[in-house]
Amino acid sequence: MRCLTPTLLRPQPLSALAFAPFGAVLEGFGTPPAQARPINDHSCWRLDLPLNLHFEQAGGQAGLAIYRADARHFPLPVDVLERHTLASQSFIPLEGSRFVVVVARPNALPGPDDVQAFISNGRQGVLLHPGTWHHALLAVDAGSFVVLERHTPAGAPIDCELSTLAETLLLSLD
C-alpha cells in the first residue's frame, strides 16, 4: 500500500564526522587550519587536500565549473538521485550561500531509508566520494558555486547514473 503522506526528510547540520561515509566537508576558509602552510612571502596560506579525486578514470579529465543556483522553495519533493561512479564531485559556495546536500551511500540502489540530508552553513563545501548517491544542487540561498568534477571528453564513458526512489521524500527545512 502506498503512503499518501510523504516521508519528511530534515537536514542535519553539515559536519565532517556525520558526512564522512559520503565524502569530505571542505571548510576552514577563514582561519588557517593547522595543516595549512604559508606561501607568497606569508601573504596567504595554502591547504592541500590529500584526496584522490579519480578524474582520470576511463579517459576523464578534471573539470572546473561555476554554477549559478537559484534558491529552491521548501518543502521540496525528492524522488531522483544521481551518482558518479568514476570520480568525485565537489560543491563549494562562493558567496556564503547555504545549500542542502541529499545523499545515500554508494550501494546498488538507495531506498528511502538510506537517504540523509545535510545543510551547509554557507562557509562549507562538500567533496562526494565516487559512487555516492546525491541530489542535484539544492541552494537554500541563491548564489554561485565552484564545482570540481570529472569532465567527459568525446568518446569517453559518461559518468552519471540516475535512480528513482521507490517513495518520494519531502525535504523540509522546518
C-alpha positions in Angstrom: 0.0 0.0 0.0 1.4 3.4 -1.0 1.7 6.0 1.7 -0.4 9.1 1.0 1.7 11.4 3.2 5.3 11.6 2.0 8.1 10.8 4.5 9.7 14.0 5.8 13.5 14.4 5.3 15.0 17.0 7.5 18.6 18.1 7.1 21.1 18.0 10.0 23.9 20.5 10.2 26.8 19.5 8.0 29.8 18.2 10.0 32.9 16.3 8.9 32.1 13.3 11.2 28.4 12.9 10.2 29.2 13.3 6.5 32.3 11.0 6.4 30.5 8.0 4.9 29.6 10.2 1.9 32.7 12.3 1.4 34.6 15.2 3.0 33.5 18.5 4.3 35.6 21.4 2.9 35.8 24.2 5.4 38.2 26.4 7.3 38.2 29.1 4.6 38.6 31.9 7.3 41.2 30.7 9.8 44.2 28.7 8.6 43.9 25.1 9.8 46.9 23.5 11.4 47.8 21.7 8.2 48.0 24.9 6.1 51.3 26.4 5.1 52.2 30.0 4.4 53.0 30.9 0.8 53.7 34.0 -1.3 56.0 35.6 1.3 53.5 34.8 4.1 50.8 36.9 2.4 48.4 33.9 2.2 48.1 30.3 3.3 47.6 27.1 1.3 45.8 24.0 2.4 46.4 21.0 0.1 43.7 18.3 0.4 45.2 14.9 0.2 42.3 13.4 -1.7 42.4 11.3 -4.9 39.6 12.7 -7.0 39.8 10.0 -9.6 39.1 12.3 -12.5 41.4 10.4 -14.9 39.3 7.2 -14.7 38.1 5.8 -18.1 39.6 8.7 -20.0 38.1 11.5 -18.0 39.7 14.8 -17.0 39.4 17.3 -14.2 36.8 20.0 -14.9 36.2 23.2 -13.0 32.9 25.0 -13.4 30.9 27.8 -11.8 27.3 27.0 -11.2 24.8 29.8 -10.5 21.9 28.4 -8.5 18.5 29.9 -7.7 17.2 29.4 -4.2 14.9 26.4 -4.0 11.5 26.5 -2.4 11.0 24.2 0.5 9.4 21.8 1.3 10.7 20.1 -1.8 9.9 16.6 -3.2 13.0 14.4 -3.6 12.4 11.4 -5.9 15.5 11.1 -8.0 19.2 10.7 -7.0 22.3 10.5 -9.2 25.8 9.2 -8.8 29.2 9.3 -10.5 31.0 6.0 -10.0 34.2 7.0 -11.7 35.1 10.2 -9.9 34.3 12.5 -7.0 32.4 15.8 -7.3 32.5 18.8 -5.1 30.3 21.8 -4.5 31.8 24.9 -2.8 29.8 28.1 -2.2 31.4 31.3 -3.3 29.1 33.9 -1.8 28.2 32.3 1.6 25.1 30.6 0.1 23.7 27.8 2.2 22.8 24.6 0.4 21.4 21.2 1.3 23.2 18.1 0.1 20.9 15.0 0.0 23.0 11.8 -0.1 22.9 8.0 0.2 25.8 5.5 0.4 27.2 4.1 -2.8 25.1 0.9 -2.7 23.3 -0.6 -5.7 20.1 1.4 -5.4 19.1 3.5 -2.5 15.8 3.1 -0.7 14.0 6.0 1.1 15.5 4.9 4.5 19.0 5.2 3.1 18.7 8.9 2.2 20.2 11.6 4.5 20.3 15.3 4.2 22.8 17.9 5.5 22.7 21.7 5.4 25.8 23.8 4.9 26.3 27.0 6.8 27.4 28.7 3.6 31.1 28.5 4.5 31.3 24.8 4.0 31.6 22.8 0.8 31.5 19.1 0.2 33.5 16.6 -1.8 31.5 13.5 -2.6 33.2 10.1 -2.7 32.9 8.3 -6.1 29.6 6.4 -6.2 27.8 8.4 -3.5 24.2 8.9 -4.5 23.2 12.6 -4.3 20.5 15.0 -5.4 21.4 17.8 -7.8 22.5 21.1 -6.2 19.8 22.4 -3.8 20.6 26.0 -2.9 18.8 27.4 0.1 20.2 30.9 -0.8 20.7 31.9 -4.4 24.4 32.1 -5.2 27.4 30.8 -7.2 29.2 27.6 -6.5 32.6 26.2 -7.6 32.1 22.7 -8.9 35.1 20.4 -9.4 34.1 17.3 -11.3 35.1 14.8 -14.0 34.5 16.1 -17.5 33.9 13.6 -20.2 35.9 14.1 -23.4 34.3 12.8 -26.7 34.3 9.0 -26.8 34.8 8.5 -23.0 32.1 6.9 -20.9 29.6 9.4 -19.4 29.7 9.0 -15.6 26.1 9.8 -14.4 23.6 7.2 -13.3 20.1 8.2 -12.1 17.9 6.3 -9.7 14.2 7.0 -8.9 13.4 6.3 -5.3 10.5 3.9 -4.5 9.0 6.6 -2.4 9.1 10.4 -2.8 10.6 12.1 0.2 9.7 15.6 1.2 12.7 17.7 2.1 11.7 20.3 4.7 13.9 22.9 6.5 11.4 23.3 9.3 
